[in-house]
Structure formats: structure tokens, C-alpha cells
Amino acid sequence: MTPAELLRQWIGRDAAPEAVAWFDARRAGLAAEPSSKTLAIAFSQARRLGKAELALTADDIAAGEAARPGWRPQGLTAEQAGRILLLCDAGAVMNDFPEVVKSIFSTSDLGERIALLRGLPLYPRGEDLLATAIEGVRTAMQPIFEAVAHGNPYAAEHFPQPAWNQMVLKALFIDSTMAPIVGLDDRWNAELAATMIDYAHERWAAGRAISPELWRGVGRFVDAAGVADLAKVLATGDKTSRKAAALALSESSLPEAAAALAAEPALASAVANHEIDWKTVLATAPTV
């Protein structure tokens, strides 16, 4: 099944029958008159489908992944699913779809923007929606930022490196989290690692705590000065930060990193025996 077919199936299963009938009529109307006005009205009124979260099963999640690798529909509400489906329909028939999406985004309320952004990996001609996606992660509003950054493969697939790096760093700036960013490990790069270390120095200078997430991916790119920073965390950080530093050091090929990690035999052993990894470490990371 396609993502659009899955969305319709889930809406039909979970929304009220009268709301589903109304929604199907709006989709038919959009197909008959594929105009920005018809879309905007239906998109706004999709709240009639309800704010209840779709009751997705493990099989539903697996079907979503099969239909669109990297797509994570968990947490979608019926109205969000409806809005995404309307945009999928519109993208297939409207030549000016990217401009229409930009217009809807600029005039939508918070909930509508979140739905629009969560659907980015599903829309036709997704590469033409890059400006709207980047606009989404420029905001300091965490729910809008996370609609693009979390559980959404669009950024990993389309963002140029500067925009990608800014998004990852901003997750820390706005007290979000980096762990749900799709493609995070694959797209770590030397520039991002250097930026993260600079950010750590700024936090230290201000006497502020640092999220252990900051060190994820840094180890592959550190120089001797970066190893010294990680050794500092390994020696003086809290329990979770010390584990994060140990993992980062283990990912470096520098002999200085191996020596720093060897100075903490218990942590070195835990890393070598795969007793700790980024998933388990970050699950226990404190909010800073």
C-alpha cells in the first residue's frame, strides 16, 4: 500500500463515520477542482476528523516503513493524517503545489503547520519544498521544529550540510533532543563536530550544563584538543556524561583518545563489551 492509502485506511478505522464521509467528499471535490482555494478550505476544516491520536499497531508502523522508508507516523492524529492526505492529493494534480504549500504554511495555525511539516517525506516533488522545510526548523517553537527534525527523513534526504548542521545544533539550543533525528549518525560531519565542541566551550564558560547528546558523533572527528575536552568530561562529568564521553572516545582513531579511555578501565570495559551504547546512554540523559 502507498502512504496515502495507509493514511486513508487509518482515518477510516479511527475517525467518526460521518467525519470520514465528509472527508471523502472533500477529497473528491479537490480532485474535481484542484485549486488552492479548495485545498485551503478542506485543509482548515480537516479538524472535523478529530484530535484523537491514531491507534497505530506494530503492523501499521511496519507498513508505513515499507511504504516509505524512514517515515514514522507514530503520534499522528486523525486530523493531521487528513491534512497530510489532502496535500498528497493536491501534489499529484497541482502544478503550483510548492507555492501553494508555502502559502498554506504562512497562513496556518500551529496545529496545521505541524501536520504540513510532518507530511514532508510523502508529498510529490518533495525537493521543491526545501524552503518551507528549512523555514520550519528556523522557529524557536519546539513542536514546529520537531515536526521536521524528529521522526522525519526529509531533512536527512534534502537539507544541504549547513542547514542540517544548524538544525542539529538548534535541537540543543531550544531544549529539544537530537536522538529522534532520522539520519543523525550518517550525516555527522567534521564541521558539525567542531561546532558542537565550540558550543560546549560556550556552555562551560557560562557555567551551564551540557547535554550528553552533544558528544554523539563528535569522536569520529576530534583532534587532540577535542580529545582533551572529552577526557575532561570523562573525569569530571556526571554519570551519563561520562558514558557519553567514553563512547565518543572509543569512536576516535587517535592514540590520545585510546589513552584517555584506558585511564577509566571500568568505562573502557563497558564500551568494549557493548554494555553501553548511544541508545541506552541517551535514554537516561538529563534535561539541561
C-alpha positions, 0 to 999 in steps of 0.5 A: 500500500502507498502512504496515502492509502495507509493514511486513508485506511487509518482515518477510516478505522479511527475517525467518526463515520460521518467525519470520514464521509465528509472527508471523502467528499472533500477529497473528491471535490479537490480532485474535481477542482484542484485549486488552492482555494479548495485545498485551503478550505478542506485543509482548515476544516480537516479538524472535523476528523478529530484530535484523537491520536491514531491507534497505530499497531506494530503492523501499521508502523511496519507498513508505513516503513515499507511504504516509505522508508524512514517515515514514522507516523507514530503520534499522528492524529486523525486530523493531521493524517487528513491534512497530510492526505489532502496535500498528497492529493493536491501534489499529484494534480497541482502544478503550483503545489510548492507555492501553494504549500508555502502559502498554506504554511504562512497562513496556518495555525500551529496545529496545521503547520505541524501536520504540513511539516510532518507530511514532508517525506510523502508529498510529490516533488518533495525537493521543491519544498526545501524552503518551507522545510528549512523555514520550519526548523528556523522557529524557536517553537519546539513542536514546529521544529520537531515536526521536521527534525524528529521522526522525519527523513526529509531533512536527512534526504534534502537539507544541504550540510549547513542547514542540517548542521544548524538544525542539529545544533538548534535541537540543543539550543531550544531544549529539544533532543537530537536522538529522534533525528532520522539520519543523525549518525550518517550525516555527522560531519567534521564541521558539525563536530567542531561546532558542537565542541565550540558550543560546549566551550560556550556552555562551560564558560557560562557555567551551564550544563551540557547535554550528553547528546552533544558528544554523539558523533563528535569522536569520529572527528576530534583532534587532540584538543577535542580529545582533551575536552572529552577526557575532561568530561570523562573525569569530571562529568556526571554519570551519563556524561561520562558514558557519553564521553567514553563512547565518543572516545572509543569512536576516535582513531587517535592514540590520545583518545585510546589513552584517555579511555584506558585511564577509566578501565571500568568505562573502557570495559563497558564500551568494549563489551557493548554494555553501553551504547548511544541508545541506552546512554541517551535514554537516561540523559538529563534535561539541561 
